């Protein structure tokens, strides 16, 4: 019998302030999370998450992964609250 192992990671990210008084996800930390989860499918050459994602509970955004083999993938990252906590799992990798 094979067991399905689901890797999930939640992290608290520091928000960076903008001059307009809004707060955004730290995209570099989100890229680190994307790399970490994406590594279950192979060696990740690069991860790219969008800049300027506003903090908003329940929102999500996609990051692009490029593997050492040249294969690409997308991973969806979910915002847990308005304080920068995010999570993703292997199920969000497509």
RAKABEL-V105559 format. One record per helix or strand of 3 or more residues. SS is the DSSP state (alpha for helix, beta for strand). FROM is the first residue (numbers start at 1). TO is the last residue. If there is no record, write none. Layout:
BEGIN
SS:FROM:TO, SS:FROM:TO
END
This chain:
BEGIN
beta:8:12, alpha:27:41, beta:44:49, beta:60:67, beta:72:79, beta:85:89, alpha:90:92
END
